[in-house]
Amino acid sequence: MEFNESKAIYLQIVDIVFKQILLKNIKEESRLPSIRELAVEMEVNPNTVVRSYTYMEQKNIIYKKRGVGYFVKENARKEILKDKKEIFIKETLPYIFEQMQELDLSIEDLIQFYETSK
């Protein structure tokens, strides 16, 4: 698997898992691949997957059952959506608004583009 060099690999793995949860390809309360399985699948060191799982555990998205593995928490999708919306509003939208100003685009222009892109 190819990773972007501008972001830590363990965070890119987190993004991949989060996206699968958001798309409902990974269901809440379902078991995640073992550390070794995911490391082989992603072609990374198992320690990288440990960092990813630890990060998601700290974010209350997954939990560990001793001797069984890692599982997606109930309401994980809701929590991921909440976090992603907050990041979008705080980080992405200000950049978009700045670009709109530079390009002399109005909200109406954006709405029109949005409507035609559905």
Backbone as XML, in Angstrom:
<?xml version="1.0"?>
<chain id="A" units="angstrom">
  <residue number="1" name="MET">
    <atom name="N" x="0.845" y="-1.181" z="0.000"/>
    <atom name="CA" x="0.000" y="0.000" z="0.000"/>
    <atom name="C" x="0.887" y="1.239" z="0.000"/>
  </residue>
  <residue number="2" name="GLU">
    <atom name="N" x="0.467" y="2.260" z="-0.705"/>
    <atom name="CA" x="1.235" y="3.507" z="-0.753"/>
    <atom name="C" x="0.636" y="4.520" z="0.204"/>
  </residue>
  <residue number="3" name="PHE">
    <atom name="N" x="1.532" y="5.162" z="0.950"/>
    <atom name="CA" x="1.114" y="6.161" z="1.920"/>
    <atom name="C" x="1.661" y="7.521" z="1.534"/>
  </residue>
  <residue number="4" name="ASN">
    <atom name="N" x="0.962" y="8.556" z="1.968"/>
    <atom name="CA" x="1.363" y="9.936" z="1.756"/>
    <atom name="C" x="2.482" y="10.277" z="2.735"/>
  </residue>
  <residue number="5" name="GLU">
    <atom name="N" x="3.554" y="10.862" z="2.257"/>
    <atom name="CA" x="4.696" y="11.169" z="3.121"/>
    <atom name="C" x="4.456" y="12.361" z="4.035"/>
  </residue>
  <residue number="6" name="SER">
    <atom name="N" x="3.417" y="13.135" z="3.791"/>
    <atom name="CA" x="3.191" y="14.349" z="4.582"/>
    <atom name="C" x="2.428" y="14.086" z="5.885"/>
  </residue>
  <residue number="7" name="LYS">
    <atom name="N" x="1.979" y="12.855" z="6.087"/>
    <atom name="CA" x="1.209" y="12.524" z="7.292"/>
    <atom name="C" x="1.716" y="11.192" z="7.842"/>
  </residue>
  <residue number="8" name="ALA">
    <atom name="N" x="1.759" y="11.083" z="9.158"/>
    <atom name="CA" x="2.226" y="9.848" z="9.794"/>
    <atom name="C" x="1.407" y="8.651" z="9.299"/>
  </residue>
  <residue number="9" name="ILE">
    <atom name="N" x="2.092" y="7.540" z="9.045"/>
    <atom name="CA" x="1.429" y="6.347" z="8.518"/>
    <atom name="C" x="0.348" y="5.846" z="9.471"/>
  </residue>
  <residue number="10" name="TYR">
    <atom name="N" x="0.624" y="5.872" z="10.765"/>
    <atom name="CA" x="-0.379" y="5.356" z="11.706"/>
    <atom name="C" x="-1.672" y="6.177" z="11.642"/>
  </residue>
  <residue number="11" name="LEU">
    <atom name="N" x="-1.553" y="7.484" z="11.379"/>
    <atom name="CA" x="-2.750" y="8.329" z="11.246"/>
    <atom name="C" x="-3.473" y="8.063" z="9.928"/>
  </residue>
  <residue number="12" name="GLN">
    <atom name="N" x="-2.722" y="7.718" z="8.899"/>
    <atom name="CA" x="-3.351" y="7.365" z="7.626"/>
    <atom name="C" x="-4.134" y="6.058" z="7.763"/>
  </residue>
  <residue number="13" name="ILE">
    <atom name="N" x="-3.606" y="5.136" z="8.559"/>
    <atom name="CA" x="-4.331" y="3.889" z="8.827"/>
    <atom name="C" x="-5.607" y="4.199" z="9.608"/>
  </residue>
  <residue number="14" name="VAL">
    <atom name="N" x="-5.509" y="5.091" z="10.583"/>
    <atom name="CA" x="-6.690" y="5.530" z="11.338"/>
    <atom name="C" x="-7.728" y="6.095" z="10.370"/>
  </residue>
  <residue number="15" name="ASP">
    <atom name="N" x="-7.300" y="6.953" z="9.451"/>
    <atom name="CA" x="-8.224" y="7.542" z="8.471"/>
    <atom name="C" x="-8.917" y="6.462" z="7.638"/>
  </residue>
  <residue number="16" name="ILE">
    <atom name="N" x="-8.161" y="5.445" z="7.244"/>
    <atom name="CA" x="-8.723" y="4.350" z="6.440"/>
    <atom name="C" x="-9.788" y="3.600" z="7.240"/>
  </residue>
  <residue number="17" name="VAL">
    <atom name="N" x="-9.476" y="3.275" z="8.488"/>
    <atom name="CA" x="-10.439" y="2.562" z="9.340"/>
    <atom name="C" x="-11.663" y="3.438" z="9.592"/>
  </residue>
  <residue number="18" name="PHE">
    <atom name="N" x="-11.439" y="4.718" z="9.902"/>
    <atom name="CA" x="-12.561" y="5.635" z="10.135"/>
    <atom name="C" x="-13.468" y="5.703" z="8.911"/>
  </residue>
  <residue number="19" name="LYS">
    <atom name="N" x="-12.871" y="5.792" z="7.735"/>
    <atom name="CA" x="-13.669" y="5.873" z="6.505"/>
    <atom name="C" x="-14.512" y="4.610" z="6.334"/>
  </residue>
  <residue number="20" name="GLN">
    <atom name="N" x="-13.929" y="3.455" z="6.633"/>
    <atom name="CA" x="-14.673" y="2.198" z="6.519"/>
    <atom name="C" x="-15.826" y="2.135" z="7.521"/>
  </residue>
  <residue number="21" name="ILE">
    <atom name="N" x="-15.616" y="2.715" z="8.706"/>
    <atom name="CA" x="-16.698" y="2.783" z="9.698"/>
    <atom name="C" x="-17.783" y="3.738" z="9.210"/>
  </residue>
  <residue number="22" name="LEU">
    <atom name="N" x="-17.384" y="4.887" z="8.674"/>
    <atom name="CA" x="-18.359" y="5.860" z="8.169"/>
    <atom name="C" x="-19.183" y="5.292" z="7.018"/>
  </residue>
  <residue number="23" name="LEU">
    <atom name="N" x="-18.528" y="4.517" z="6.149"/>
    <atom name="CA" x="-19.223" y="3.908" z="5.011"/>
    <atom name="C" x="-20.007" y="2.658" z="5.409"/>
  </residue>
  <residue number="24" name="LYS">
    <atom name="N" x="-19.910" y="2.300" z="6.687"/>
    <atom name="CA" x="-20.578" y="1.121" z="7.256"/>
    <atom name="C" x="-20.046" y="-0.187" z="6.684"/>
  </residue>
  <residue number="25" name="ASN">
    <atom name="N" x="-18.821" y="-0.162" z="6.149"/>
    <atom name="CA" x="-18.158" y="-1.393" z="5.725"/>
    <atom name="C" x="-17.620" y="-2.141" z="6.938"/>
  </residue>
  <residue number="26" name="ILE">
    <atom name="N" x="-17.328" y="-1.395" z="7.996"/>
    <atom name="CA" x="-16.991" y="-1.976" z="9.295"/>
    <atom name="C" x="-18.114" y="-1.548" z="10.230"/>
  </residue>
  <residue number="27" name="LYS">
    <atom name="N" x="-18.815" y="-2.506" z="10.766"/>
    <atom name="CA" x="-19.983" y="-2.233" z="11.617"/>
    <atom name="C" x="-19.567" y="-1.997" z="13.066"/>
  </residue>
  <residue number="28" name="GLU">
    <atom name="N" x="-20.390" y="-1.226" z="13.769"/>
    <atom name="CA" x="-20.182" y="-1.040" z="15.201"/>
    <atom name="C" x="-20.332" y="-2.387" z="15.900"/>
  </residue>
  <residue number="29" name="GLU">
    <atom name="N" x="-19.529" y="-2.585" z="16.923"/>
    <atom name="CA" x="-19.465" y="-3.826" z="17.714"/>
    <atom name="C" x="-18.825" y="-4.988" z="16.955"/>
  </residue>
  <residue number="30" name="SER">
    <atom name="N" x="-18.314" y="-4.737" z="15.738"/>
    <atom name="CA" x="-17.645" y="-5.819" z="15.016"/>
    <atom name="C" x="-16.156" y="-5.828" z="15.358"/>
  </residue>
  <residue number="31" name="ARG">
    <atom name="N" x="-15.547" y="-6.980" z="15.164"/>
    <atom name="CA" x="-14.134" y="-7.165" z="15.464"/>
    <atom name="C" x="-13.289" y="-6.601" z="14.329"/>
  </residue>
  <residue number="32" name="LEU">
    <atom name="N" x="-12.220" y="-5.911" z="14.704"/>
    <atom name="CA" x="-11.261" y="-5.408" z="13.720"/>
    <atom name="C" x="-10.236" y="-6.498" z="13.428"/>
  </residue>
  <residue number="33" name="PRO">
    <atom name="N" x="-9.521" y="-6.388" z="12.313"/>
    <atom name="CA" x="-8.449" y="-7.355" z="12.060"/>
    <atom name="C" x="-7.420" y="-7.307" z="13.196"/>
  </residue>
  <residue number="34" name="SER">
    <atom name="N" x="-6.766" y="-8.431" z="13.425"/>
    <atom name="CA" x="-5.714" y="-8.448" z="14.442"/>
    <atom name="C" x="-4.594" y="-7.506" z="14.006"/>
  </residue>
  <residue number="35" name="ILE">
    <atom name="N" x="-3.744" y="-7.167" z="14.946"/>
    <atom name="CA" x="-2.616" y="-6.282" z="14.637"/>
    <atom name="C" x="-1.780" y="-6.877" z="13.514"/>
  </residue>
  <residue number="36" name="ARG">
    <atom name="N" x="-1.476" y="-8.150" z="13.626"/>
    <atom name="CA" x="-0.656" y="-8.816" z="12.603"/>
    <atom name="C" x="-1.366" y="-8.841" z="11.251"/>
  </residue>
  <residue number="37" name="GLU">
    <atom name="N" x="-2.663" y="-9.163" z="11.251"/>
    <atom name="CA" x="-3.431" y="-9.206" z="9.995"/>
    <atom name="C" x="-3.422" y="-7.852" z="9.293"/>
  </residue>
  <residue number="38" name="LEU">
    <atom name="N" x="-3.687" y="-6.799" z="10.050"/>
    <atom name="CA" x="-3.736" y="-5.470" z="9.442"/>
    <atom name="C" x="-2.352" y="-5.024" z="8.985"/>
  </residue>
  <residue number="39" name="ALA">
    <atom name="N" x="-1.321" y="-5.381" z="9.749"/>
    <atom name="CA" x="0.052" y="-5.030" z="9.360"/>
    <atom name="C" x="0.412" y="-5.678" z="8.026"/>
  </residue>
  <residue number="40" name="VAL">
    <atom name="N" x="0.042" y="-6.936" z="7.858"/>
    <atom name="CA" x="0.308" y="-7.637" z="6.594"/>
    <atom name="C" x="-0.496" y="-6.995" z="5.467"/>
  </residue>
  <residue number="41" name="GLU">
    <atom name="N" x="-1.771" y="-6.737" z="5.716"/>
    <atom name="CA" x="-2.646" y="-6.136" z="4.700"/>
    <atom name="C" x="-2.146" y="-4.758" z="4.268"/>
  </residue>
  <residue number="42" name="MET">
    <atom name="N" x="-1.699" y="-3.947" z="5.234"/>
    <atom name="CA" x="-1.253" y="-2.582" z="4.949"/>
    <atom name="C" x="0.233" y="-2.497" z="4.588"/>
  </residue>
  <residue number="43" name="GLU">
    <atom name="N" x="0.918" y="-3.634" z="4.724"/>
    <atom name="CA" x="2.356" y="-3.691" z="4.437"/>
    <atom name="C" x="3.141" y="-2.726" z="5.317"/>
  </residue>
  <residue number="44" name="VAL">
    <atom name="N" x="2.854" y="-2.770" z="6.628"/>
    <atom name="CA" x="3.539" y="-1.920" z="7.597"/>
    <atom name="C" x="4.020" y="-2.776" z="8.766"/>
  </residue>
  <residue number="45" name="ASN">
    <atom name="N" x="4.862" y="-2.185" z="9.590"/>
    <atom name="CA" x="5.337" y="-2.826" z="10.801"/>
    <atom name="C" x="4.162" y="-2.974" z="11.777"/>
  </residue>
  <residue number="46" name="PRO">
    <atom name="N" x="4.054" y="-4.105" z="12.473"/>
    <atom name="CA" x="2.971" y="-4.263" z="13.454"/>
    <atom name="C" x="2.923" y="-3.145" z="14.500"/>
  </residue>
  <residue number="47" name="ASN">
    <atom name="N" x="4.074" y="-2.570" z="14.847"/>
    <atom name="CA" x="4.093" y="-1.466" z="15.814"/>
    <atom name="C" x="3.319" y="-0.252" z="15.307"/>
  </residue>
  <residue number="48" name="THR">
    <atom name="N" x="3.292" y="-0.067" z="13.994"/>
    <atom name="CA" x="2.533" y="1.038" z="13.399"/>
    <atom name="C" x="1.037" y="0.814" z="13.621"/>
  </residue>
  <residue number="49" name="VAL">
    <atom name="N" x="0.596" y="-0.423" z="13.454"/>
    <atom name="CA" x="-0.813" y="-0.755" z="13.683"/>
    <atom name="C" x="-1.148" y="-0.599" z="15.166"/>
  </residue>
  <residue number="50" name="VAL">
    <atom name="N" x="-0.222" y="-0.986" z="16.039"/>
    <atom name="CA" x="-0.432" y="-0.798" z="17.478"/>
    <atom name="C" x="-0.671" y="0.680" z="17.767"/>
  </residue>
  <residue number="51" name="ARG">
    <atom name="N" x="0.138" y="1.559" z="17.166"/>
    <atom name="CA" x="-0.051" y="3.007" z="17.355"/>
    <atom name="C" x="-1.420" y="3.452" z="16.854"/>
  </residue>
  <residue number="52" name="SER">
    <atom name="N" x="-1.843" y="2.925" z="15.707"/>
    <atom name="CA" x="-3.162" y="3.268" z="15.146"/>
    <atom name="C" x="-4.278" y="2.832" z="16.086"/>
  </residue>
  <residue number="53" name="TYR">
    <atom name="N" x="-4.207" y="1.605" z="16.554"/>
    <atom name="CA" x="-5.240" y="1.079" z="17.445"/>
    <atom name="C" x="-5.240" y="1.824" z="18.777"/>
  </residue>
  <residue number="54" name="THR">
    <atom name="N" x="-4.056" y="2.140" z="19.289"/>
    <atom name="CA" x="-3.964" y="2.897" z="20.543"/>
    <atom name="C" x="-4.603" y="4.268" z="20.380"/>
  </residue>
  <residue number="55" name="TYR">
    <atom name="N" x="-4.329" y="4.923" z="19.261"/>
    <atom name="CA" x="-4.916" y="6.234" z="18.976"/>
    <atom name="C" x="-6.442" y="6.139" z="18.941"/>
  </residue>
  <residue number="56" name="MET">
    <atom name="N" x="-6.960" y="5.136" z="18.232"/>
    <atom name="CA" x="-8.415" y="4.983" z="18.123"/>
    <atom name="C" x="-9.042" y="4.618" z="19.468"/>
  </residue>
  <residue number="57" name="GLU">
    <atom name="N" x="-8.307" y="3.871" z="20.275"/>
    <atom name="CA" x="-8.779" y="3.532" z="21.620"/>
    <atom name="C" x="-8.875" y="4.797" z="22.476"/>
  </residue>
  <residue number="58" name="GLN">
    <atom name="N" x="-7.861" y="5.657" z="22.372"/>
    <atom name="CA" x="-7.857" y="6.912" z="23.127"/>
    <atom name="C" x="-8.971" y="7.849" z="22.674"/>
  </residue>
  <residue number="59" name="LYS">
    <atom name="N" x="-9.363" y="7.740" z="21.419"/>
    <atom name="CA" x="-10.457" y="8.552" z="20.870"/>
    <atom name="C" x="-11.832" y="7.928" z="21.157"/>
  </residue>
  <residue number="60" name="ASN">
    <atom name="N" x="-11.835" y="6.808" z="21.872"/>
    <atom name="CA" x="-13.072" y="6.092" z="22.220"/>
    <atom name="C" x="-13.846" y="5.592" z="21.003"/>
  </residue>
  <residue number="61" name="ILE">
    <atom name="N" x="-13.115" y="5.161" z="19.988"/>
    <atom name="CA" x="-13.734" y="4.619" z="18.785"/>
    <atom name="C" x="-13.700" y="3.095" z="18.818"/>
  </residue>
  <residue number="62" name="ILE">
    <atom name="N" x="-12.647" y="2.545" z="19.405"/>
    <atom name="CA" x="-12.526" y="1.095" z="19.517"/>
    <atom name="C" x="-12.207" y="0.732" z="20.965"/>
  </residue>
  <residue number="63" name="TYR">
    <atom name="N" x="-12.373" y="-0.537" z="21.267"/>
    <atom name="CA" x="-11.991" y="-1.044" z="22.589"/>
    <atom name="C" x="-11.371" y="-2.425" z="22.425"/>
  </residue>
  <residue number="64" name="LYS">
    <atom name="N" x="-10.616" y="-2.823" z="23.431"/>
    <atom name="CA" x="-9.902" y="-4.092" z="23.387"/>
    <atom name="C" x="-10.538" y="-5.077" z="24.361"/>
  </residue>
  <residue number="65" name="LYS">
    <atom name="N" x="-10.782" y="-6.294" z="23.862"/>
    <atom name="CA" x="-11.201" y="-7.399" z="24.723"/>
    <atom name="C" x="-9.975" y="-8.286" z="24.888"/>
  </residue>
  <residue number="66" name="ARG">
    <atom name="N" x="-9.508" y="-8.370" z="26.099"/>
    <atom name="CA" x="-8.285" y="-9.122" z="26.376"/>
    <atom name="C" x="-8.385" y="-10.548" z="25.821"/>
  </residue>
  <residue number="67" name="GLY">
    <atom name="N" x="-7.394" y="-10.901" z="25.021"/>
    <atom name="CA" x="-7.326" y="-12.236" z="24.449"/>
    <atom name="C" x="-8.222" y="-12.465" z="23.250"/>
  </residue>
  <residue number="68" name="VAL">
    <atom name="N" x="-9.045" y="-11.478" z="22.905"/>
    <atom name="CA" x="-9.981" y="-11.644" z="21.788"/>
    <atom name="C" x="-9.633" y="-10.711" z="20.634"/>
  </residue>
  <residue number="69" name="GLY">
    <atom name="N" x="-9.341" y="-9.450" z="20.947"/>
    <atom name="CA" x="-8.983" y="-8.496" z="19.906"/>
    <atom name="C" x="-9.630" y="-7.143" z="20.118"/>
  </residue>
  <residue number="70" name="TYR">
    <atom name="N" x="-9.592" y="-6.356" z="19.061"/>
    <atom name="CA" x="-10.141" y="-4.995" z="19.093"/>
    <atom name="C" x="-11.504" y="-4.976" z="18.414"/>
  </residue>
  <residue number="71" name="PHE">
    <atom name="N" x="-12.411" y="-4.171" z="18.977"/>
    <atom name="CA" x="-13.775" y="-4.064" z="18.470"/>
    <atom name="C" x="-14.161" y="-2.597" z="18.326"/>
  </residue>
  <residue number="72" name="VAL">
    <atom name="N" x="-15.056" y="-2.334" z="17.371"/>
    <atom name="CA" x="-15.571" y="-0.983" z="17.159"/>
    <atom name="C" x="-16.653" y="-0.728" z="18.202"/>
  </residue>
  <residue number="73" name="LYS">
    <atom name="N" x="-16.561" y="0.411" z="18.867"/>
    <atom name="CA" x="-17.541" y="0.757" z="19.904"/>
    <atom name="C" x="-18.891" y="1.113" z="19.293"/>
  </residue>
  <residue number="74" name="GLU">
    <atom name="N" x="-19.923" y="0.910" z="20.088"/>
    <atom name="CA" x="-21.250" y="1.387" z="19.720"/>
    <atom name="C" x="-21.172" y="2.918" z="19.659"/>
  </residue>
  <residue number="75" name="ASN">
    <atom name="N" x="-21.807" y="3.523" z="18.703"/>
    <atom name="CA" x="-21.801" y="4.978" z="18.475"/>
    <atom name="C" x="-20.470" y="5.506" z="17.942"/>
  </residue>
  <residue number="76" name="ALA">
    <atom name="N" x="-19.585" y="4.623" z="17.492"/>
    <atom name="CA" x="-18.300" y="5.059" z="16.937"/>
    <atom name="C" x="-18.510" y="5.936" z="15.707"/>
  </residue>
  <residue number="77" name="ARG">
    <atom name="N" x="-19.434" y="5.536" z="14.852"/>
    <atom name="CA" x="-19.702" y="6.302" z="13.626"/>
    <atom name="C" x="-20.137" y="7.721" z="13.971"/>
  </residue>
  <residue number="78" name="LYS">
    <atom name="N" x="-21.004" y="7.841" z="14.952"/>
    <atom name="CA" x="-21.494" y="9.150" z="15.395"/>
    <atom name="C" x="-20.335" y="10.012" z="15.911"/>
  </residue>
  <residue number="79" name="GLU">
    <atom name="N" x="-19.436" y="9.417" z="16.676"/>
    <atom name="CA" x="-18.279" y="10.142" z="17.221"/>
    <atom name="C" x="-17.324" y="10.586" z="16.114"/>
  </residue>
  <residue number="80" name="ILE">
    <atom name="N" x="-17.089" y="9.704" z="15.153"/>
    <atom name="CA" x="-16.206" y="10.048" z="14.030"/>
    <atom name="C" x="-16.809" y="11.200" z="13.240"/>
  </residue>
  <residue number="81" name="LEU">
    <atom name="N" x="-18.110" y="11.116" z="12.945"/>
    <atom name="CA" x="-18.791" y="12.196" z="12.217"/>
    <atom name="C" x="-18.677" y="13.519" z="12.959"/>
  </residue>
  <residue number="82" name="LYS">
    <atom name="N" x="-18.894" y="13.483" z="14.266"/>
    <atom name="CA" x="-18.808" y="14.697" z="15.078"/>
    <atom name="C" x="-17.411" y="15.314" z="14.973"/>
  </residue>
  <residue number="83" name="ASP">
    <atom name="N" x="-16.376" y="14.489" z="15.121"/>
    <atom name="CA" x="-15.000" y="14.984" z="15.037"/>
    <atom name="C" x="-14.669" y="15.515" z="13.646"/>
  </residue>
  <residue number="84" name="LYS">
    <atom name="N" x="-15.080" y="14.771" z="12.617"/>
    <atom name="CA" x="-14.776" y="15.193" z="11.245"/>
    <atom name="C" x="-15.496" y="16.489" z="10.884"/>
  </residue>
  <residue number="85" name="LYS">
    <atom name="N" x="-16.736" y="16.641" z="11.337"/>
    <atom name="CA" x="-17.474" y="17.886" z="11.090"/>
    <atom name="C" x="-16.782" y="19.059" z="11.770"/>
  </residue>
  <residue number="86" name="GLU">
    <atom name="N" x="-16.334" y="18.849" z="13.002"/>
    <atom name="CA" x="-15.648" y="19.911" z="13.737"/>
    <atom name="C" x="-14.362" y="20.330" z="13.028"/>
  </residue>
  <residue number="87" name="ILE">
    <atom name="N" x="-13.594" y="19.362" z="12.556"/>
    <atom name="CA" x="-12.360" y="19.660" z="11.821"/>
    <atom name="C" x="-12.688" y="20.398" z="10.530"/>
  </residue>
  <residue number="88" name="PHE">
    <atom name="N" x="-13.727" y="19.943" z="9.824"/>
    <atom name="CA" x="-14.131" y="20.592" z="8.578"/>
    <atom name="C" x="-14.498" y="22.051" z="8.824"/>
  </residue>
  <residue number="89" name="ILE">
    <atom name="N" x="-15.279" y="22.301" z="9.862"/>
    <atom name="CA" x="-15.730" y="23.666" z="10.160"/>
    <atom name="C" x="-14.574" y="24.551" z="10.611"/>
  </residue>
  <residue number="90" name="LYS">
    <atom name="N" x="-13.676" y="24.013" z="11.415"/>
    <atom name="CA" x="-12.587" y="24.826" z="11.963"/>
    <atom name="C" x="-11.397" y="24.986" z="11.023"/>
  </residue>
  <residue number="91" name="GLU">
    <atom name="N" x="-11.147" y="23.974" z="10.180"/>
    <atom name="CA" x="-9.941" y="24.010" z="9.353"/>
    <atom name="C" x="-10.211" y="24.165" z="7.859"/>
  </residue>
  <residue number="92" name="THR">
    <atom name="N" x="-11.135" y="23.382" z="7.341"/>
    <atom name="CA" x="-11.361" y="23.376" z="5.896"/>
    <atom name="C" x="-12.174" y="24.573" z="5.427"/>
  </residue>
  <residue number="93" name="LEU">
    <atom name="N" x="-13.278" y="24.853" z="6.108"/>
    <atom name="CA" x="-14.138" y="25.966" z="5.682"/>
    <atom name="C" x="-13.421" y="27.315" z="5.653"/>
  </residue>
  <residue number="94" name="PRO">
    <atom name="N" x="-12.633" y="27.666" z="6.669"/>
    <atom name="CA" x="-11.929" y="28.949" z="6.586"/>
    <atom name="C" x="-11.039" y="29.049" z="5.341"/>
  </residue>
  <residue number="95" name="TYR">
    <atom name="N" x="-10.388" y="27.942" z="4.986"/>
    <atom name="CA" x="-9.556" y="27.928" z="3.781"/>
    <atom name="C" x="-10.427" y="28.105" z="2.535"/>
  </residue>
  <residue number="96" name="ILE">
    <atom name="N" x="-11.551" y="27.415" z="2.490"/>
    <atom name="CA" x="-12.464" y="27.539" z="1.346"/>
    <atom name="C" x="-12.974" y="28.972" z="1.224"/>
  </residue>
  <residue number="97" name="PHE">
    <atom name="N" x="-13.358" y="29.568" z="2.346"/>
    <atom name="CA" x="-13.859" y="30.949" z="2.315"/>
    <atom name="C" x="-12.776" y="31.921" z="1.849"/>
  </residue>
  <residue number="98" name="GLU">
    <atom name="N" x="-11.555" y="31.675" z="2.268"/>
    <atom name="CA" x="-10.435" y="32.519" z="1.826"/>
    <atom name="C" x="-10.248" y="32.405" z="0.314"/>
  </residue>
  <residue number="99" name="GLN">
    <atom name="N" x="-10.309" y="31.175" z="-0.190"/>
    <atom name="CA" x="-10.177" y="30.951" z="-1.630"/>
    <atom name="C" x="-11.341" y="31.579" z="-2.396"/>
  </residue>
  <residue number="100" name="MET">
    <atom name="N" x="-12.535" y="31.498" z="-1.841"/>
    <atom name="CA" x="-13.701" y="32.104" z="-2.483"/>
    <atom name="C" x="-13.524" y="33.609" z="-2.613"/>
  </residue>
  <residue number="101" name="GLN">
    <atom name="N" x="-12.999" y="34.221" z="-1.567"/>
    <atom name="CA" x="-12.772" y="35.666" z="-1.605"/>
    <atom name="C" x="-11.762" y="36.020" z="-2.689"/>
  </residue>
  <residue number="102" name="GLU">
    <atom name="N" x="-10.678" y="35.275" z="-2.738"/>
    <atom name="CA" x="-9.640" y="35.537" z="-3.739"/>
    <atom name="C" x="-10.170" y="35.371" z="-5.155"/>
  </residue>
  <residue number="103" name="LEU">
    <atom name="N" x="-11.059" y="34.410" z="-5.340"/>
    <atom name="CA" x="-11.591" y="34.113" z="-6.669"/>
    <atom name="C" x="-12.909" y="34.819" z="-6.963"/>
  </residue>
  <residue number="104" name="ASP">
    <atom name="N" x="-13.336" y="35.650" z="-6.029"/>
    <atom name="CA" x="-14.574" y="36.405" z="-6.177"/>
    <atom name="C" x="-15.775" y="35.486" z="-6.432"/>
  </residue>
  <residue number="105" name="LEU">
    <atom name="N" x="-15.847" y="34.416" z="-5.645"/>
    <atom name="CA" x="-16.974" y="33.488" z="-5.717"/>
    <atom name="C" x="-17.931" y="33.782" z="-4.573"/>
  </residue>
  <residue number="106" name="SER">
    <atom name="N" x="-19.206" y="33.685" z="-4.859"/>
    <atom name="CA" x="-20.215" y="33.934" z="-3.823"/>
    <atom name="C" x="-20.740" y="32.604" z="-3.278"/>
  </residue>
  <residue number="107" name="ILE">
    <atom name="N" x="-21.472" y="32.709" z="-2.188"/>
    <atom name="CA" x="-22.135" y="31.527" z="-1.627"/>
    <atom name="C" x="-23.113" y="30.958" z="-2.656"/>
  </residue>
  <residue number="108" name="GLU">
    <atom name="N" x="-23.768" y="31.834" z="-3.381"/>
    <atom name="CA" x="-24.713" y="31.398" z="-4.412"/>
    <atom name="C" x="-23.999" y="30.577" z="-5.487"/>
  </residue>
  <residue number="109" name="ASP">
    <atom name="N" x="-22.776" y="31.009" z="-5.854"/>
    <atom name="CA" x="-21.986" y="30.241" z="-6.824"/>
    <atom name="C" x="-21.716" y="28.835" z="-6.293"/>
  </residue>
  <residue number="110" name="LEU">
    <atom name="N" x="-21.370" y="28.772" z="-5.030"/>
    <atom name="CA" x="-21.100" y="27.473" z="-4.404"/>
    <atom name="C" x="-22.342" y="26.596" z="-4.379"/>
  </residue>
  <residue number="111" name="ILE">
    <atom name="N" x="-23.460" y="27.186" z="-4.012"/>
    <atom name="CA" x="-24.717" y="26.440" z="-3.963"/>
    <atom name="C" x="-25.061" y="25.907" z="-5.348"/>
  </residue>
  <residue number="112" name="GLN">
    <atom name="N" x="-24.898" y="26.745" z="-6.355"/>
    <atom name="CA" x="-25.188" y="26.328" z="-7.725"/>
    <atom name="C" x="-24.272" y="25.172" z="-8.136"/>
  </residue>
  <residue number="113" name="PHE">
    <atom name="N" x="-22.988" y="25.288" z="-7.830"/>
    <atom name="CA" x="-22.052" y="24.212" z="-8.151"/>
    <atom name="C" x="-22.432" y="22.935" z="-7.404"/>
  </residue>
  <residue number="114" name="TYR">
    <atom name="N" x="-22.782" y="23.088" z="-6.138"/>
    <atom name="CA" x="-23.188" y="21.937" z="-5.324"/>
    <atom name="C" x="-24.413" y="21.248" z="-5.930"/>
  </residue>
  <residue number="115" name="GLU">
    <atom name="N" x="-25.402" y="22.023" z="-6.313"/>
    <atom name="CA" x="-26.636" y="21.468" z="-6.880"/>
    <atom name="C" x="-26.375" y="20.731" z="-8.192"/>
  </residue>
  <residue number="116" name="THR">
    <atom name="N" x="-25.495" y="21.258" z="-9.026"/>
    <atom name="CA" x="-25.216" y="20.610" z="-10.311"/>
    <atom name="C" x="-24.292" y="19.404" z="-10.167"/>
  </residue>
  <residue number="117" name="SER">
    <atom name="N" x="-23.596" y="19.298" z="-9.038"/>
    <atom name="CA" x="-22.665" y="18.177" z="-8.865"/>
    <atom name="C" x="-23.307" y="16.957" z="-8.213"/>
  </residue>
  <residue number="118" name="LYS">
    <atom name="N" x="-24.577" y="17.054" z="-7.831"/>
    <atom name="CA" x="-25.275" y="15.920" z="-7.184"/>
    <atom name="C" x="-25.489" y="14.786" z="-8.146"/>
  </residue>
</chain>
